[in-house]
């Protein structure tokens, strides 16, 4: 249940330990929620402020509609690769110890149209289990090569309610509110001095951020109900196609498509037919050429993308520390818990500087 804490019903900073002054997170998608969970588990107080909260079904709440498979991304820096590594570690732990979280392990088949580039997704073989290069004959003849490995997938319909409940149980609070600026957020919580901007592409609209690199990226997928839901297929190349298992929802997600600056909530049946055609070519043993309409449903979400990649940094603005973590596009779940751990480190750094500052003030007395 979202709480309304805008009327001063939170502890004031005067005389309040640093760790109990609420850390304010703008945005309650997977990035904001993962950060909240990590901070709460480490003893910090957290309030999330967002227009959309776990359980919402709006197409603008992209985390509810994500494909959410852990897939090593190509073209990353070493530091950004490690964020995915940390996410994998956390997700693997959840899959093994808390299956009610909606995280599970499935088989994966990845087919490449061309030989892998030097900084391609091949780096992921050092992270996943049971990685092997497929032998000729194990993958369609029109591909250059193929890989098999164990893949982690997250079912957002299960994971978001689960993480929302975890946050609340640990004392975190949700406030449903749409803000137009960070300054508005500061005014709502004057006792706080650490703010995390995890507002996705909404950072383009915040009047004191105006990140013009952010943009909405519409995705539309097909959910196909089938008992054959334990293998992910991914086509790496010009014909961008995936089949992501949803074992707990008894089906698979077929995609994908990217449509910049498109906010339509209506299902485009031409995209549906194209995604089914591509998925059938990729895995005809799983996806029939003409599946029954009764086995199909449709998924639309507006991904929070950003030109040049996501933003993850810390700034000192007056007496406040403002952390930015947004623009992950379709990679939110693959980066989520790694970003959360990075944000925890930034918060702990601010805590350290707060302690050092206090020591210096005492020494000057």
N, C-alpha and C positions, 0 to 999 in steps of 0.2 A: 504494500500500500504506500502510495506517495504521500509524503508529509508536506505541510506548508510551514516552512521555517523562515519566512521572509519578514516576520514581525519581531525579530530580536530574540526569539526563543532558543538561542544557542549560547554557550558559555562565552563570556567576554574574555578578550586576550589578557587584560590586566590581571596578573597573578596566576594565569593559566599556563601550565606547562606547554612547551612547544608542541609536543606530540598529541595534545588534546585539543589544540586549536584546529577546528575542522579544515581539512584540505578540500577545496572546492573543485569538483570536476565538471566541466561543461561538456555534456554529451554522455549518453548512456547506451551507446552501441558496444560492440565487443571490445574495442580499445578502452573506452572509459570504464566499462564494467570489470575487465581484467585488471586494470590499474587499481580500481577500488578494492577488489578482492586482495590483491597483493599488499596494498598499503594496510588494510584492516588486519591481515594476518601478521603484520609486523608491528602492530600496536598503535597505528595512527588512526585518527578520527576522520571520517570521510562523509561528505555530502555530494550527491550527484544531482545536477540541475540539467533538465533536458525537456524538449518538447515531446519526445517519444521515449517510452520506457519499456523494459522487458515485458513481453506479452502483447504489445501493440502490433497491428497488422498493416500499418500505412506503408505504401511503397517507398516513402522517404526514410523509413527505418530499415536501412539496407541490411543490417546484421540479421534481421529476421528471415531474409530471403537468400542468403549467401550459399554458394556451392560448398564452401567450408571444408575443402580437402587440403591437407598439408602437402604442398608440392614445392620443391626447391625451385626458386625463381632464378632465371638467368640474368646476367648483366649486373649483379650486385657487387657492392664493395665487400671487403672481408668483414667489416663491422656489421653490415646489414645482413650478411649471411649468418653471422653469429646470433642475431636477433631471431632468425628462423630456427636456428639450432636450439636455442633456449625454449622457444615455443614448443618445439617437438618434444623436448624433455618433459615439459609440464603436461602436454596433452597425452603423452604416453603413460605418464603416471596416472592421469585421470582414467584412461581407458582400462588400465589394469586394476586400479584400486577403487574407482568410483564410476562404474558403468552407467549408473543412473544420471551421470552428467551429460549423456548423449554422445560421448566420444568412443569410438571403436576402431579396431584394426581390421583392415580388409586387404585383399590382394590388389596389386596394381600392375597394369600393362601399359607401358608408354611407348608409342611408336613415333619414330623420327623420319621426317621426309628427307632430311639431309644429314650429313655427318655433323656431330655436335661441334659447335664453335668452342674456342678456348675457354670462354667464361660462360658456358651454358649451364643448364640445370644438372649436368653430370656431377657437380660437386656434392649433390645430395646423397650420392652413394656412400659417403663417409658418415652419414647420419642415420639413414633408414636401415632396417633389418632385411636380411635375405636378398640383397641386391645381386642381380646377375644380368649379364648381357645375353639376350635371347639368341638362340641358334637360328640360322636360316631355316625356314619352314615353320618356325614358331610364331612368326609374324607375317602379315600379308606381304606379298611379293612386290607391291608398289611402294614399299617403304625402304629407307636406307638401312635402318637397324631398329632394334627395340630393346627395352629394359623391363625387367620384372622386379618387384620389391614389395615389402609390406608398407601399406599406406594408412595414415591416420585420417579419419574423416569425422566431422562434427555435425550432428543434427541440430540446427539452430532452433527448431521447434521444441527441443528438449533442453538444449544447453542454456539458452537465454533465461527461461523461467528458473532453471536450476541455479544459475549464477546470481540471479536477482534474489532468490531466497537465501543463498549463502551470504550475500552482502547484508541483507536485513538481519539475519541471525547473528552476525558479527557486530551489529550496532551501526552499520551504515544506513544512510537515509537517502531517499529519493524525493526530489522536488520537481513536480511537473510545471515547467515554466519556460516560455520562449523569450530569450533575451536578444536585444538588438546590438549589444556591445559588451565588451569586457568591463567597461566602466559601470554599466548597469549591474553586472555581477558583483563587482567590488562593493557597490552601494548596498546590495542585498546582504552581504556578509562582511561588514567592516571589521569584525574581530579576526578574520582570517588573513594570512599573509602568503599563502601558497595556493595558486590557481593553476589548474591543468586544462588547457584548451584541447579537447578531443571532439570538436564539433563537426568533423568531417568536412564536406565541401561547404558547409555553412560558414566556414571561416572567410569565404569570399563575401558574405553578406554582413558580417560583423563590422560596424562602422569604424571601429578603431583597429581593425586588422586588415580588411580589404585585400586578402590574398588573391590576386587575379590569376594565379596559377591553378587555383582550385576550379573544378568544373564537375557538373553532374554527368554520370555515365549510366545510361539506362541498360539494364540487363533483362532479358526475358528468357526463361527456361521452361522446359516441359518436365513434369513429374510423371513417370510411367510406373504404374503399380505392377510389380512382378516379383515372383519368389527368387529370381536369379539376381540377387542384390548383394553379392559379396566380392565383386571385382570392379575396380575403377579402370576405365580406359581413357587415355589421354593422347590426343593427336598433336604433336609438337611440330608446328610448321605453319604454312600459309593458311591451310584449312583448319582454323582453330576450333577444335571439337573436344568435348569431354562427356564422359558418362560417370557420374559420381554416385556411389551406392548410398542408400539410406536404409540400412538393415532394420533399424528400429521403427522406421515408418513403412517398411515393406515395399520398397520401390527404389528407383534410381532417378537422378536428375540429369536431363539431357541439355547440353548447351554447346557453344555459347555465342553470344552476340554482344557487341558494344555499340551503344548509340549515344553519342555526346549531345548534350543540350536537348534531350527528348524527355518530356515528363508525362507522356501518355500512360494512363492506367489501363488502357484497353489492350486486349490481347490481339496481336498481329498474327493472323492465321498463316500468312505466307512465311513468317519466321518459324512458326510451329512446324509447318511442313518441311522447311529446309533443315531444321534441327533434327527432325526425325530421319530425314534422308541421310544426313551426315552420320548420325549415330548408327544407323543400319549398316552403312558402308564400313564403319569402324568395327562394329561387333554384331554381325548378323545373327550370331548364335544367341544374343541377348535381346536385341531390338528387332522386332519384325518390321517389314516394309510398311505394313498398314496395321498398326496396333488398334485395338478396339477403343472407341471413343470413351467408353465407360472406364477404361484403365488410365485415362489421361486427365491431368489437371495442369494449371499454368501458374507460373511464378514470375512476378515482376518486381524489380527493386532498383532504386536509383543509387548506384555506387558512388562513394565519395572519392573521386579521383583528383590527381594533381599532376600538372605538367612537370616533368623532371624528377618525379618521385615524391615520396612522402616527406613531411617535415617532422623532425624530432630534435628539439633543442630546449635550452633553458635561458631565460633572460631575467635580468634584475631591472624592474621598472619601479622606481621610487623605493618604497619600503616593502614592495611585494616581489615575490619570485613567481614568474609566469612560465610554465612549461607548455610546449606545443607538441602535440602528437596527433597528426591528421593527414589525410590524403593517401590512404592505403589502397584505394580502389577495390579490386577483387581479392586482395591479399590480406584482409583484416584478420582472419582467423589464423593464417599461417604466421603472422607477425605478432599476434595479440599478446601472448604471455611473455614473449621476449621484450616487447616494448614496455609491458607492465613492469618487468624487472629493471629495465633501464630507467623508467620514471621513478621507481623506488630509490634507485641509486642517486638520482638528482635530488629527490626530497631529503634523503639522508645527508647529502652534501650541504643542503640549505640548513638542516638541523645542526650540522657541525659548525657552520659559519655563525649560526645563532649562538652556540655555546662559546665559541671563540670571542665573539663580540661582547658577551657578558663578562668574560674573564678580563678583557681589556678595560671595560668600564670600571670594574672593581679595582683593577691595578692603578687606575688614574685618580682614584679617590684620595 
